[in-house]
Amino acid sequence: MDRDLSEDDSVVDLSFEAESPLAPPAELLERLPSYDWLFQGGGQQIMFPPLEAPGRPLEQRCWSSFLEHSRVPLVTEEVAREALLSFVSSKCCYGSTAAGDLIIQELKQQTLCRYRLETFSESRISEWTFQPFTNQSVDGPQRGTSPRLWDIKVQVPPMFQEDTRKFQVPHSSLVKECHKCHGRGRYKCSGCHGAGMVRCPSCSGAKRKAKQSRRCQMCSGSGRRRYERVSPAPRCSTCSGRGSKTCATCKGEKRLLHFIQLVIMWKNSLFEFVSEHRLNCPRELLAKAKGESLFKDENTAVYPIVDFPLREISLASQRGIAEHRAALSPRARVLQQRQTIELIPVTEVHYWYRGQTYVYYIYGTDHRVHVVDYPDRYCFGCTII
């Protein structure tokens, strides 16, 4: 600096500090009963839910009756051709000639079972937060003891619909001076160090132009240039030439309202398993396929399926429930569980066209198509789904 800058006691110098809102030191906040853990570690805590007694196991099911009344219609040659024609018409680079003239040689059909487990859970996190204090009402400890986080009643969203909401914990508010600007409301600009001027673009702050004895005309020999409406010289873009900025933390209010914030997260965890099959249809497509509902069990807590004719489905049910319990029980409250079994029809279609054999797949009750290598394409580089 070529000249001394006047110091303003009402503006704190934060030229070398971050200007974004920062959390206050823990020692600035008072300890509230039952919330001492917020002053240990990172100031954020996951609250463990109270333990609940599990429900009663369901009676043994008669799966033969389920299977008898849930038969998926077989795919005929006519249905297979119509499904391919519909698929081809939805693609800009696929011709319909092959779909219309092909000769179907073989239909390999298999019905798969898809098991799904959904667990809808609620977890709660508490943390200190703050906002500018604008003389609003303060709900502090003098109005009573803050309730425990799992005692705070809130409206639960519809089951299996994820959501996140934030609430202010009652009787947890405290008013303190802003820890960023120390209660002044403003701080020195880090761009011009409080000068309101930027380095002269003509002499680069040297006060004189290179190889010239006379002083710089643009900055009048000061080395810096203050913003003027008639001058094309740039002002400090950070503070608009004022030399100081409004505190970004308290928005110039000088004080902050601190309070404990409760963050509630409702999450839907999904476990999915598709039974083994002999066909080469990609498994990720089968996971998204539309199926026929065979079985549905929904309750606060569901029990594993143990007597299904396909043993791999029973094992998947046991594994899924165990995985969700292990992942959620330490940190979340399970509100509802739902397990389903669906039948997914898959047909492998072998057809002949112009001397070569090709294959495509029809999967799901809505007859979606997956083409391996369609012979009548107009361009390359298209994604086949």
C-alpha positions as a printed NumPy array, in Angstrom:
array([[  0.   ,   0.   ,   0.   ],
       [  1.318,   3.473,  -0.91 ],
       [ -0.759,   5.39 ,   1.547],
       [ -2.196,   4.695,   4.95 ],
       [ -5.835,   3.743,   4.956],
       [ -8.103,   5.184,   7.62 ],
       [ -9.262,   2.58 ,  10.1  ],
       [-12.941,   2.448,  11.021],
       [-13.563,   0.952,  14.435],
       [-17.063,  -0.091,  13.366],
       [-15.727,  -2.32 ,  10.612],
       [-13.865,  -5.51 ,  11.451],
       [-10.928,  -6.508,   9.243],
       [-11.631,  -9.913,   7.701],
       [ -9.44 ,  -9.46 ,   4.645],
       [ -7.739, -12.775,   5.17 ],
       [-10.702, -14.775,   6.444],
       [-13.445, -16.608,   4.631],
       [-16.499, -14.454,   4.026],
       [-19.052, -17.266,   3.921],
       [-21.303, -17.932,   6.945],
       [-19.529, -20.142,   9.458],
       [-20.771, -22.034,  12.472],
       [-20.022, -20.266,  15.761],
       [-17.599, -21.745,  18.283],
       [-19.35 , -24.05 ,  20.735],
       [-18.223, -21.929,  23.698],
       [-20.441, -19.074,  22.483],
       [-23.575, -21.136,  23.029],
       [-25.132, -22.026,  26.337],
       [-25.649, -25.625,  27.3  ],
       [-29.23 , -26.823,  27.295],
       [-30.426, -29.748,  29.442],
       [-30.37 , -33.056,  27.527],
       [-28.426, -31.469,  24.644],
       [-24.863, -31.416,  25.991],
       [-23.818, -33.858,  23.252],
       [-24.216, -31.058,  20.688],
       [-21.111, -29.417,  22.153],
       [-19.008, -32.527,  21.597],
       [-17.552, -33.367,  18.213],
       [-19.031, -31.801,  15.091],
       [-22.182, -30.349,  16.631],
       [-24.477, -32.785,  14.823],
       [-26.087, -35.858,  16.28 ],
       [-28.137, -38.751,  14.929],
       [-30.815, -39.608,  17.47 ],
       [-31.539, -43.271,  18.057],
       [-35.232, -44.203,  18.051],
       [-36.871, -46.019,  20.962],
       [-37.087, -49.766,  20.597],
       [-40.437, -51.205,  19.598],
       [-41.766, -54.716,  20.049],
       [-42.086, -56.632,  16.775],
       [-45.465, -57.745,  15.515],
       [-46.723, -61.299,  15.365],
       [-45.584, -63.616,  12.553],
       [-48.1  , -64.466,   9.869],
       [-49.614, -67.881,   9.5  ],
       [-48.245, -70.313,   6.934],
       [-49.555, -69.58 ,   3.447],
       [-50.927, -71.956,   0.837],
       [-48.901, -70.986,  -2.222],
       [-50.555, -73.52 ,  -4.495],
       [-53.782, -71.498,  -4.48 ],
       [-51.845, -68.332,  -5.302],
       [-50.151, -69.955,  -8.273],
       [-53.347, -71.512,  -9.588],
       [-55.171, -68.184,  -9.727],
       [-52.226, -66.191, -11.101],
       [-51.396, -67.586, -14.506],
       [-49.714, -65.33 , -17.04 ],
       [-51.054, -65.785, -20.619],
       [-48.612, -67.34 , -23.075],
       [-47.202, -65.239, -25.905],
       [-48.345, -66.446, -29.329],
       [-46.61 , -65.818, -32.674],
       [-49.159, -63.117, -33.467],
       [-48.55 , -61.34 , -30.158],
       [-44.772, -61.643, -30.635],
       [-44.925, -60.069, -34.103],
       [-47.234, -57.239, -32.971],
       [-44.928, -56.46 , -30.043],
       [-41.922, -56.179, -32.378],
       [-43.84 , -54.015, -34.885],
       [-44.89 , -51.672, -32.073],
       [-41.301, -51.47 , -30.849],
       [-39.907, -50.785, -34.338],
       [-42.46 , -48.026, -35.008],
       [-41.222, -46.164, -31.926],
       [-37.622, -46.071, -33.237],
       [-36.625, -43.526, -35.854],
       [-33.846, -45.666, -37.34 ],
       [-35.664, -49.005, -37.496],
       [-37.477, -50.25 , -40.573],
       [-40.688, -52.274, -40.372],
       [-39.913, -54.544, -43.339],
       [-38.017, -57.119, -41.3  ],
       [-40.635, -57.118, -38.544],
       [-43.355, -57.785, -41.096],
       [-41.555, -60.403, -43.198],
       [-39.624, -62.369, -40.582],
       [-40.394, -66.027, -39.957],
       [-40.693, -66.986, -36.294],
       [-38.906, -70.281, -35.682],
       [-39.198, -70.8  , -31.925],
       [-40.719, -69.218, -28.815],
       [-38.964, -69.997, -25.516],
       [-41.134, -68.86 , -22.635],
       [-40.403, -68.686, -18.947],
       [-42.171, -67.055, -16.006],
       [-39.852, -65.511, -13.425],
       [-40.546, -64.419,  -9.876],
       [-39.52 , -60.993,  -8.661],
       [-39.342, -60.366,  -4.922],
       [-39.372, -56.817,  -3.578],
       [-39.019, -55.533,  -0.041],
       [-39.681, -51.877,   0.763],
       [-38.894, -50.482,   4.2  ],
       [-40.162, -47.001,   5.012],
       [-38.154, -45.516,   7.865],
       [-37.735, -42.264,   9.759],
       [-34.447, -40.9  ,  11.071],
       [-33.811, -37.734,  13.066],
       [-30.731, -35.533,  13.167],
       [-30.289, -32.49 ,  15.406],
       [-27.829, -29.657,  14.916],
       [-27.216, -26.069,  15.927],
       [-28.126, -23.514,  13.301],
       [-28.724, -19.767,  13.222],
       [-30.379, -16.944,  11.35 ],
       [-30.183, -13.122,  11.541],
       [-32.   , -11.804,  14.606],
       [-34.62 ,  -9.255,  13.578],
       [-36.247,  -8.728,  16.988],
       [-38.558, -11.691,  16.518],
       [-39.942, -13.599,  19.487],
       [-37.34 , -15.771,  21.216],
       [-38.443, -19.204,  22.432],
       [-35.612, -19.821,  24.872],
       [-34.909, -22.081,  27.865],
       [-36.731, -19.625,  30.143],
       [-39.993, -20.884,  28.619],
       [-39.386, -24.483,  29.56 ],
       [-37.239, -27.537,  28.93 ],
       [-36.691, -28.63 ,  25.352],
       [-38.394, -31.954,  24.578],
       [-36.417, -34.993,  23.541],
       [-36.213, -35.245,  19.785],
       [-38.258, -38.433,  19.451],
       [-40.956, -36.871,  21.652],
       [-41.634, -34.121,  19.101],
       [-44.792, -35.024,  17.204],
       [-44.851, -34.302,  13.471],
       [-47.103, -35.194,  10.565],
       [-45.764, -38.265,   8.773],
       [-45.949, -38.145,   4.945],
       [-47.805, -40.881,   3.041],
       [-46.166, -44.26 ,   3.467],
       [-43.304, -45.095,   1.093],
       [-43.001, -41.468,  -0.107],
       [-39.6  , -39.984,   0.735],
       [-39.392, -36.528,   2.271],
       [-37.131, -34.3  ,   4.384],
       [-38.381, -31.626,   6.777],
       [-36.747, -29.271,   9.253],
       [-38.203, -28.059,  12.549],
       [-37.065, -25.72 ,  15.3  ],
       [-36.795, -27.488,  18.64 ],
       [-39.004, -25.682,  21.2  ],
       [-37.278, -23.678,  23.961],
       [-33.825, -23.956,  22.352],
       [-33.351, -20.394,  21.03 ],
       [-30.489, -18.118,  22.092],
       [-29.576, -14.595,  20.908],
       [-25.868, -13.798,  20.571],
       [-23.832, -11.165,  18.776],
       [-22.664, -12.221,  15.335],
       [-19.512, -14.297,  15.649],
       [-18.378, -13.291,  12.162],
       [-18.418,  -9.489,  12.359],
       [-18.313,  -9.342,  16.183],
       [-21.591,  -7.462,  16.313],
       [-20.614,  -4.665,  13.911],
       [-22.749,  -5.665,  10.941],
       [-20.014,  -4.944,   8.368],
       [-16.42 ,  -5.884,   7.619],
       [-13.632,  -4.624,   5.406],
       [-13.699,  -5.615,   1.793],
       [-11.092,  -8.226,   0.957],
       [-10.871,  -7.01 ,  -2.633],
       [ -9.598,  -3.479,  -1.941],
       [ -8.617,  -3.884,   1.744],
       [-11.081,  -1.181,   2.731],
       [ -9.792,   1.463,   0.312],
       [-12.786,   1.452,  -2.014],
       [-10.302,   1.787,  -4.887],
       [ -8.479,  -0.643,  -7.12 ],
       [ -4.939,  -0.484,  -8.436],
       [ -4.589,   2.069, -11.222],
       [ -4.739,   0.233, -14.56 ],
       [ -2.464,   2.797, -16.208],
       [  0.559,   2.85 , -13.894],
       [ -0.158,  -0.391, -11.972],
       [  0.093,   1.479,  -8.666],
       [  3.578,   2.933,  -9.337],
       [  2.198,   6.516,  -9.34 ],
       [  4.285,   7.277, -12.405],
       [  4.22 ,   5.779, -15.853],
       [  7.199,   3.693, -16.916],
       [ 10.11 ,   5.728, -18.367],
       [  8.309,   8.988, -17.537],
       [  9.107,  11.477, -14.793],
       [  5.682,  13.061, -14.548],
       [  3.054,  11.532, -12.379],
       [  0.297,   9.359, -13.778],
       [ -2.62 ,  11.446, -15.03 ],
       [ -5.256,   8.746, -14.558],
       [ -4.741,   8.335, -10.81 ],
       [ -3.201,  11.777, -10.17 ],
       [ -0.122,  10.141,  -8.722],
       [ -1.957,   8.199,  -6.015],
       [ -1.415,   4.789,  -7.52 ],
       [ -5.071,   3.967,  -7.005],
       [ -8.264,   5.134,  -8.608],
       [-11.49 ,   5.855,  -6.785],
       [-14.699,   5.2  ,  -8.648],
       [-16.344,   8.201, -10.259],
       [-19.38 ,   8.231, -12.509],
       [-17.555,  10.181, -15.231],
       [-14.424,   8.06 , -15.086],
       [-13.98 ,   4.902, -17.123],
       [-11.558,   3.576, -14.507],
       [-12.784,   0.444, -12.713],
       [-13.957,   0.556,  -9.118],
       [-13.667,  -2.304,  -6.66 ],
       [-16.206,  -4.793,  -7.929],
       [-16.326,  -6.648,  -4.621],
       [-17.711,  -3.797,  -2.495],
       [-18.835,  -1.372,  -5.269],
       [-16.307,   1.174,  -4.044],
       [-17.605,   1.374,  -0.475],
       [-14.585,  -0.217,   1.197],
       [-16.712,  -2.472,   3.362],
       [-19.364,  -5.143,   2.925],
       [-22.49 ,  -6.081,   4.795],
       [-21.825,  -9.127,   6.933],
       [-23.087, -12.149,   5.017],
       [-23.744, -14.052,   8.24 ],
       [-26.038, -11.652,  10.099],
       [-27.126,  -9.646,   7.013],
       [-26.143,  -6.47 ,   8.856],
       [-28.388,  -7.186,  11.879],
       [-25.352,  -7.551,  14.209],
       [-26.993, -10.354,  16.235],
       [-27.936, -13.949,  15.494],
       [-30.741, -16.178,  16.702],
       [-29.262, -19.61 ,  17.452],
       [-31.493, -22.644,  17.9  ],
       [-31.418, -26.424,  17.688],
       [-32.812, -27.651,  14.395],
       [-34.448, -31.033,  14.039],
       [-33.986, -32.611,  10.602],
       [-36.338, -35.514,   9.902],
       [-35.713, -37.752,   6.905],
       [-38.226, -40.291,   5.648],
       [-36.555, -42.806,   3.38 ],
       [-37.798, -45.785,   1.401],
       [-35.195, -48.561,   1.249],
       [-35.574, -51.137,  -1.531],
       [-34.362, -54.721,  -1.793],
       [-35.049, -56.553,  -5.037],
       [-34.386, -60.035,  -6.354],
       [-35.316, -61.774,  -9.629],
       [-35.284, -65.562,  -9.76 ],
       [-32.756, -67.324, -11.948],
       [-33.655, -67.877, -15.587],
       [-32.225, -69.736, -18.561],
       [-32.714, -66.893, -21.034],
       [-30.249, -64.15 , -21.922],
       [-32.529, -61.175, -21.299],
       [-30.596, -58.57 , -19.249],
       [-31.46 , -58.757, -15.566],
       [-31.655, -54.961, -15.202],
       [-34.575, -54.925, -17.653],
       [-36.405, -57.571, -15.664],
       [-36.044, -55.483, -12.507],
       [-38.051, -52.699, -14.188],
       [-40.553, -54.911, -15.991],
       [-44.254, -54.784, -15.226],
       [-45.442, -57.99 , -13.614],
       [-48.556, -59.68 , -12.326],
       [-49.002, -59.422,  -8.581],
       [-48.877, -62.807,  -6.896],
       [-48.512, -61.871,  -3.241],
       [-48.439, -58.71 ,  -1.11 ],
       [-47.715, -58.401,   2.6  ],
       [-47.704, -54.973,   4.278],
       [-47.339, -54.292,   7.982],
       [-45.306, -52.375,  10.531],
       [-42.847, -55.256,  10.333],
       [-43.071, -58.146,   7.892],
       [-41.69 , -61.609,   8.481],
       [-39.565, -63.632,   6.058],
       [-41.226, -65.926,   3.551],
       [-40.164, -69.463,   4.404],
       [-42.392, -71.809,   2.412],
       [-42.454, -70.484,  -1.149],
       [-42.122, -73.193,  -3.857],
       [-39.01 , -71.465,  -5.237],
       [-36.504, -71.703,  -2.405],
       [-34.438, -68.827,  -3.804],
       [-37.39 , -66.472,  -3.233],
       [-37.652, -67.568,   0.402],
       [-33.915, -67.047,   0.856],
       [-34.133, -63.623,  -0.8  ],
       [-36.918, -62.613,   1.593],
       [-34.871, -63.685,   4.596],
       [-31.772, -61.906,   3.302],
       [-33.6  , -58.667,   2.43 ],
       [-35.316, -58.373,   5.799],
       [-32.055, -59.117,   7.627],
       [-30.15 , -56.514,   5.583],
       [-32.736, -53.797,   6.19 ],
       [-32.868, -54.582,   9.893],
       [-29.083, -54.421,  10.211],
       [-28.837, -51.167,   8.251],
       [-31.744, -49.293,   9.837],
       [-32.235, -50.512,  13.393],
       [-29.284, -48.578,  14.902],
       [-30.29 , -45.201,  13.472],
       [-33.877, -45.159,  12.218],
       [-37.41 , -46.092,  13.172],
       [-39.166, -48.432,  10.768],
       [-42.682, -47.149,  10.106],
       [-43.905, -49.637,   7.517],
       [-42.689, -52.573,   5.465],
       [-44.078, -54.066,   2.291],
       [-42.974, -57.234,   0.514],
       [-44.374, -58.428,  -2.794],
       [-43.93 , -61.296,  -5.225],
       [-44.68 , -60.692,  -8.896],
       [-44.685, -62.978, -11.907],
       [-42.606, -61.656, -14.829],
       [-43.208, -63.393, -18.175],
       [-40.21 , -63.549, -20.531],
       [-40.28 , -64.878, -24.084],
       [-37.187, -65.471, -26.202],
       [-38.176, -65.195, -29.87 ],
       [-35.956, -66.857, -32.491],
       [-36.724, -65.772, -36.048],
       [-35.32 , -66.141, -39.561],
       [-34.851, -63.244, -41.981],
       [-32.946, -63.236, -45.3  ],
       [-30.928, -66.326, -44.572],
       [-29.912, -65.48 , -41.01 ],
       [-31.276, -66.251, -37.558],
       [-31.908, -63.482, -35.034],
       [-33.397, -63.191, -31.556],
       [-35.362, -60.679, -29.506],
       [-37.059, -60.751, -26.124],
       [-40.556, -59.887, -24.943],
       [-40.75 , -59.256, -21.21 ],
       [-43.35 , -58.057, -18.73 ],
       [-47.128, -58.153, -18.864],
       [-47.081, -55.033, -21.067],
       [-44.982, -56.881, -23.71 ],
       [-41.922, -54.647, -23.81 ],
       [-39.232, -55.63 , -26.32 ],
       [-35.462, -55.942, -26.099],
       [-33.716, -56.394, -29.466],
       [-30.275, -57.98 , -29.609],
       [-29.406, -57.32 , -33.272],
       [-32.178, -56.015, -35.496],
       [-31.386, -56.564, -39.223],
       [-33.333, -53.593, -40.638],
       [-31.582, -50.493, -39.301],
       [-30.885, -47.287, -41.204],
       [-28.091, -45.813, -39.089],
       [-25.511, -46.78 , -36.517],
       [-24.835, -45.591, -32.998],
       [-28.419, -45.869, -31.722],
       [-28.948, -47.196, -28.23 ],
       [-30.99 , -50.384, -28.169],
       [-33.285, -50.791, -25.172]])
